[in-house]
Amino acid sequence: MILCDTNVIIEVLKKNQAVIQTIEKIGIDKIAISVVTAMELYYGALNKMELKKIKLHLSSIRIFHIDEDISIAASELIERYAKSHGLQIPDALIAATALSHRLKLYTCNKKDFVFIEKISLY
């Protein structure tokens, strides 16, 4: 299973063929997201019609919710990397989800995560 960062799903919704081909290569049944990604996508929807479209696209993807392990790991990541590398709370939660579930993280912005020790980027 591969955890997708929010920007990957945005690129799929924008019909970026390179990203779509990568997702197809991985297999839709092996794709997952953090609930943080779902919330970011919902928040970014322009209107209710777009929100409905996003929810339809996400309906076939596994969504990992934040649990105590993810919360603790994200807090540790913020403590360690927020000041030195500018790690943001949503990215810390997404990275913590990948780490807690031992998943590779597929992102279009590797610079946002590459400095995190033990993170495995796709």
N, C-alpha and C positions, 0 to 999 in steps of 0.2 A: 504494500500500500504506500502511496505517495501523498504527502500533504501539500496542497497547493496554496500559495500565498494569494492574497487578494488581487494583486496585479495580474496574475495568470488568468484568473476568472474574468477579469475585466477585458483582457485581450481576447479571450474566447468570445465574450459577448460582442466585442467589436469586430468579430470575424477575422482575426489575425490568423492566416492560414498556417504559418510556421508553428504557432502555439497549438492550434487545433491538431495539427499532424503529430506533435509531441504527445498530446493528450491521447490521441487515438493509438499511438505506439505503446503508451503505458497501459491503456485499456480503461475505459470509463468505470469499470467495476473495481479498479484499483486506485481510484482517485478519491481523496477526502479533503475536507476543509475544516478549519476551526470555526466555531460559532462566531468568533471575532470577525472573520472574513464575511460570513453571512450578514452580520450587523453592519459592517462597513458598506457592503453592497446595498442593503436596504436603505441605509442612510443616504447613499449617493443617488438613489433613484430619483429621477426628475419629476415623476408623477405616479399616480396609482397604477396606470397601465404598465409603465416600465417596472414597477415593483412586482406586479403580477407576473411579468415575463421573467424577471430574475428568480422569483420563487419557483416557477415552473422549471427553469434550468437547474436549479439546485435540488429539486425533488429527487433526482436520481443519484445524488452524491451523498456519501456518508459525511455527517457533521459531528465532529468531536466537541463536546461541551466542556466547560471549565470545571475541573474538580479540585480537590485540595492539593494534589500533587502538582498540577499545572499552576495553581496559584502560588505555591511555594517556589517552584522553579522560576516562574516569571518574576517574582519579587527579587530572587537572587540575581537574575539576569539584569534587572534594572539597577540594583545596587552595584553590580560589577561594571556594567557597560554604559549606563545612561550618561554619565559625565564624560567618560573617556571617548566614547564612540557615538554619542547621540542616539542611543537606542530608545525608541519610542514605546509607550505602553502596548499598543496593539501588536507591534512586531515582537515584543517580549512575550506576549501571550501566545502568539502563533509559534514562535521558536520553542517555547516551553511545551506546547502541545506536541510538536515534532519530537523533542527530546524525551518527554514522558512516555510517548507511545513508540519510541524507537523507529521513527519514520524519517525517510528522506524528505527534504523540503524543496519543492520546485518553486522558484521565484524568478522573476524577470529583473530583479534588483539584488543581485548577489552581494553588493556592497553593504546592504542593510543587515546582513547576517554573517558574512564570511569571518568576521572577527570572533564569533561565538565559539568557544571551545566545545568540542564534541558534536557540533551540529554537522549533519551530513546533508550536503546540498546535491540536488539532482542535476 
